[in-house]
Amino acid sequence: MTHTTRVLVALFLSSMFACSSNNDKPNAEREGEISSSTSNDTLTENVTEQPATDPDLDKIVLPDGFQISYFARDVTNARSMALAPDGTLYVGTRQEGNVYALPDRNKDGKADEVITLTKGLNMPNGVALRDGNLYVAEVNRILRYDNIAQNLKNPPQPKVIYDKFPEEKHHGWKYIAFGPDGKLYVPVGAPCNICLSKDPVFASITRMNPDGSGLEIFANGVRNTVGFDWHPQTNELWFTDNGRDMMGDNTPADELNRAPKKGMHFGYPFCHAGEVLDPEFGKGKNCADYVAPVQKLNPHGGTLGMEFYTGNMFPENYKNQIFIAEHGSWNRSEKIGYRVSLVRTDAQGRTSFVPFAAGWLEGQKEWGRPVDVEMMPDGSLLISDDMNDAIYRITYTGKK
C-alpha cells in the first residue's frame, strides 16, 4: 500500500467514523454488530493507519496516538498469556501442544527469544503464575512447574496438582488465572454446542487452592469462557462468554458478565444473552431467573481474552476499562470480529462497546486472529494471535 493510498484510506475511515455511532468501528459496520452507545468515545476522534514499518501491521487501524509493533514473531499458535514479575511472558497454545517463555531482559519492548518450555501437552491453552511457579491447564488436569524463571532452558518435570476435570475436548481448552482471594480459577466449558449435562462441573467456572485442593464451583450457566479478570477497585470477577451456535447470524450475542459472588447462574443452556430463550432448553424457563450480561458483545464474534487496563501509558479515559480480544466468527454468513475492542463503564454503571484495534479482517479474508490481551508494566498492551503466530505490542505516544 503506497503512502498516498494509506492517506486516502485513513481519510475515508475518519469520515466514516464521524458520520454516526454505528460507523465508529473500523472494518465492523456489518449487520449484527453491537454498536457503541457512547458518542464521545476515543474512536470518534481521528483514526489513522500506522506508518508502513511492516506490510501486515500497516493494515491495523488504531485511534490517533497509538502505535503497534511486534513483541515477538514465530510464536506458533500463540494463545493465552501470563506475565511474570521479571518481565518474562509465558504463552500457552491450543492446537500446538506447546508452552513458551518469551523473556525481554533488556526491557526494549521486544522478546529476546522464544523458548519452548514443553511440547506434546493436551491443549495447554491456559497459563498462570504464582510464587515463582508456572501453572498450565490441559483439558483434564492442571500442571505446576516450580521455580520456572531459574529453569527456562531446562524446565523441571511438572507436578500434577489436579487431574479430575472431564476429558471432553469440545470447549475443553481452558483459560486460568489466580484471583484476589489467592485461588486458581478454572472454567469448564460445555461439552457441546447446546446441551444440559448431568455433571454440574460442565458450563461452569470452578476455583481451587494453589495446591489443587478444595475444588468448588464458583459460577454456573457459563457456556465457554476463555477470558476473565477482576475489577481493580471492587475485586469482582468479570468474564467473557461465547454464545451458542446455529441460531442464525445475529443471535445470540456473546456476553461480558460480572460475578460479584459465588453461586450465580448466567443462563446457559436455558437463556442466552439475558433475553433469548433457547428453542429446546428454554421451554418453561424465564430469562429473568438468570443473571443478564453487563454488556452484549458481537454475536459469534469469538470473544476471548479480556483485561482491565490499570496502566499509566494510555490516556486517562482508558483507566479501569476493559480490553477484549475478538478471535473472529467461523459460523456467520459474513465474518465479524478479528479485532481488539474496548468496553467502557461510566460512573452510573452504563457500558459502551467499541473497536480499538482492527484490520486483521480484510473484507471476508482474515490474516490474524487476536486471542488474549496482557498489560505490560510500562502500560503498553500485548495481544496474542494464534493465526499469525505473533505477539503484538500497542503503545501510546500521543497527547494526554
N, C-alpha and C positions, 0 to 999 in steps of 0.2 A: 504494500500500500504506500503510495507516494505521500509526501508531506502535504501537497495540495488536496489530495483525496481525503487525508485524515482531517484536515481543517474543515472541509465541506461536510464530512460525516459528523464531526463534532458540533458544527453549527446547526445541522439538521436535528441532532439529538437534543441540543439545548432548547431549540424552539419547540420541539415535540414535548419536552418535559414541562415547558411553561404553559402549554395550552390548557391542560386540565389535570385534576388529581389522578385521573385514570391513566394519564400518559406520562407520569413521572417515573416510569420504570423502563430502564434500558432493556431492549430485546424482550419485553414482557407485556406487550399490550394485547395478548390473546384472550379470547373469551374464556371465562372461568377463573382467571387470576384474581386474587384478592387485592383490591386497591387500597391505598392509604386513606385514612380518614383525617389526615393532618395536612393542612395547606402550607405550613411554613417549615416543612422538613428540609434538611440539607440538600436533598436531591432535587428540590425545585430551584436551587441556585444553578449556576453554570456547571455543566458537566463536560469534561474534555477527555479525549483519549490520551494515553501516555506516550511519551517520546518513543521513537522506534528503536529501542535498545534490544528488542527481541521480536521476531516475527509473530510469535504467539502472544506475548504479553502486550504487544501493541494493540491487540484486539480487545483488551479488558477496559471497560468503561467504569470510571470512579468519580466521585464528587471532586470538585476542584481542591487542590492542595494535597491530594493523596497520590501515592506512587506505589507501584507493585514491582517486585523483583523476585528472583528465585532464591530461596533459602537453601534448597537442595534439589538436585535432579537425580534421576535414576534410582528413585526410592520405589521399587516395584510394588504396585498395588497399595500405596500408602493410605492408611485409614485413620483410626483414632490415635490421638496424640496425648502425651503427658510430659510435662516439663519438670526436670529436676532442679534443685537449688543451684547446682553448679553450671546450669545452662545447657546441659545435655538434653536433647529431645528424644523421647522414646516413641516409636511408631509401630502400631500393630497392622496386621493385614487380614484380609478375609479369604481370598482365593489362594494367595501365595503360600500361606502357612509359615511366614517368617515374622520375626520381630527385629526391629532395627534400633540402633543407637546413633544419634547424629550430634556429636559434640561440636560446640563453637568455642574453642578455647581462647581465641583472641578477641572474641566479642565484636566481630565485624559484621554481624547480621547474616553470615553465611556459614553453613555447616562445613567443618573441615574435612569430613569424610563420612561415608555411610558404612556403618559397621553392622553386619548381620550377626545378631546375638544367637539366634536359634532358627532352625528350619524344621519343616515337616509337622508343625502343630495343626490341630484341628480347628480351623477358623479362628486364629488368635487375634480377633479384632480389638478387644479392649485391653488397655494398659493403664496402670495406676502406680503411684509411688507413695511409700510411707516409711519413715525411719531408715532411709537408705536402701530399702528393698523394693524390687520391681515386681508388681503383681500383673499376671497375664491371664486373661479369660479365654478359655477354649469353650467349645459347645457345652460340655458336661462337667467341666471342672475349672478350678482356679489354681494357678501355679504361683509360687513365690521364688524369686531369685534374690538371694541375700547379698548385701554389700555390692550391689551391681556396679557402682561407679568405679570401684577398685578392680573390677574384673571384666571390663568391656571386651578385651581381646581373648579372655579365657573364662567365660561365664560358668558359675557353679551349676551343678545339677539342681534342677528346681525341686522345691518341696511342694507336694500336693496338699493344699490346705482344705480343699473341699472337692468332692468328686461325685456328688449325688444329684446334680442337675440333669434334666432329661437329655437324651441323646439325639432327639429330633433336630435336623438341620434347618428345617423351614423356620425362619426367624430365630435360628439358634445362635447366631453370632451375637456378641454382647459388647456393650459399652459399659465400663465400670469406672467408679470414682469413689473416693473417700469423702464422706460428709463432715459437717462441723461437729457431729457427735462422735467422730472417730470410727464410725462403722463403714464397711465397704458395701456400697450399693450395687446390686447386680440385677438387671432386668431379665425376665424370661419371656420371650415373645410367644405369641400364639402359634401353634404348630400347623398353621393352615391360613388360607385367606380369611375364612369366616367359619367358626365352629365354637361349640361350647364343650370344653374339656372337663373330664371328670377330675383330673388332677388340678387343684386350685393354684398350683405354682405357675401354670401357664397363664399368659396375659397378665403378668404382674411385675412389680418391682420389689425385689427382696433386699434384705440387708443382713450383714453378719459381722461378727467381731473380726479383727485383723488376723486372728489365728484360725478362722474358719468355723468357729463355734457360734452357737446362738442364732442360727438362721431363722428369720421370720419374714412374713410378707408385709411390706410396708404399704403398697397400693395395689388395688385390683382394677380390672377392666381396662388394662393398658395393652393395646394390640401389639405394638412393637416400637419401643423407644430405643434410639441409638444415639441419644444425647441428652444430658441434663446438667444442671448446675444449681448452686444455692445462691439466693439473693444476698448480696454483700451487706445489706442492712438488717434484714429480717431473718436470715438463715433458713428461709423457706425453700423447699425443693421445687424447681421448675423443670419441666421436661417436654421434649417434642414427642409426638406420636404419629405414626403413619396410618392414615385411614384405609379402610378395606377397599378391595378392587372389585371390578365387574359390576358397578352400579352406574356406569356412564362416565363421560369425560370429566364432568364438573361436580360429581358427588361421590363420596363425601369429602369435605375439606380435611387436610392434615391439621394437627392441633398443637398449640402451645398450652400446656397445663401447669397449674400451680397446686402443690400438695403441702399445705402447712402442717398437716398432722397425719399420723398413721390411720389406716382403715378406710380411706376414701375410695370410692368406686367411680371410674371415669367412663363407664358406659358399655365398653365392648363386652360381648357381641350384640348387645340389645339396642343400643343407641349410639349414633355416630355424630361427632362434631357438636354435641349438645342439642341437636334438633332433628336428626334424621333417624327414624325408627328403622331397624333392619327388616327387610321384607320377609325374612324367615324367623329370626330370633327375636324380633321386636314385637311380635304379636302378644297383646295383653300387657305390654310394658308402657311406661311413661317416662319420657326423657327427663322430666322434672325430678325424677328419683335419683339421677346421677349427676356427677359434677361436670358442668359445662366448661369448655376451654376458655382460657383467658383471651386467646386470640385464635381465630380460624386462619389457617395458612393455605397455601395453594393445594388444590385437590390433586392428589397423586404426584405432588412435587418432589417426593423423596426427601422429606425434611429429616435431617440427621443431627450432626453436632451443633451444640449451642454453648455460648458462654457470655456471662455478664462482663461488660467492659469496665474495668476499675483502674485503668492506667491513666497517665498524665500526658501522653503524647498527642492524642486526638483532642479536638475541641471539646469544651465543657459540656455541650449538649449531647455528647456520646456517653457521658459518665453514668454508670449503672444501667445502661441499656443493653439489649441482647443482640448479639450477632448469631445468625443461624446459617448453616450450610445447607443448601438445597441441592441434593445429589442429582435431581432430574427425574422426569417421568419416563416410564417404559411402556405404559399401557393407556396412553391417550392418543386420539387421532392427530392431535397437534401437541408436540412436546412443549413442556414448560419446566422451569427450574434452572438447573445448571448454573447456579449463581450463589452469592452470599447476600443475605438480606438482613434487615435491621428491624427489630421490634422495639418501639419506644413506649414507655409508660409515663403519663403525666402525674401531677400531684393528686388528681382525682381518681387515679387508677385506670384511666382510659388508655387504650393501647392503639398504636398505629403500626402498620406493616408495609415496609417499602424496600426496594432493592438497594444494595450498597455497592456490590461489585458484580458486574455482568459481562458477558462476552464469550463464555465457554460454549454457548449455543449460537450457531450461525445459521439462521433460517431454521431448518429442521435437522441440521447436522451438528453434532456435538464433538468437541475435541478435548474436553476436560469435564470432570465431574467432582465438584467440591464435596468433601466428606465431613471434615471436622475443622474447628477453629480453636486456636490456642493463643493466649496473650503472652507476650514476652515481658521480661522485667522492665524494659525501656518503654513499654506501652505500644510497641508495634504488634501487629496481628498476623499470626501464621494460619495458613489454610492448606489442608492436605487434599490431594487429588489422586484418586486410585486409577484413573484412566490415563492421565498424562504422567503418572509416576513421579509426582513432584510435590514439594512443599514450597508455597509462595509466602512472601513477606510483604505486608502492606504497611507503609509508613506515612506520616503526615509531616509536611514541611511548609504548609501554608500559614495564613494569618489566623490567630485565635481570637 
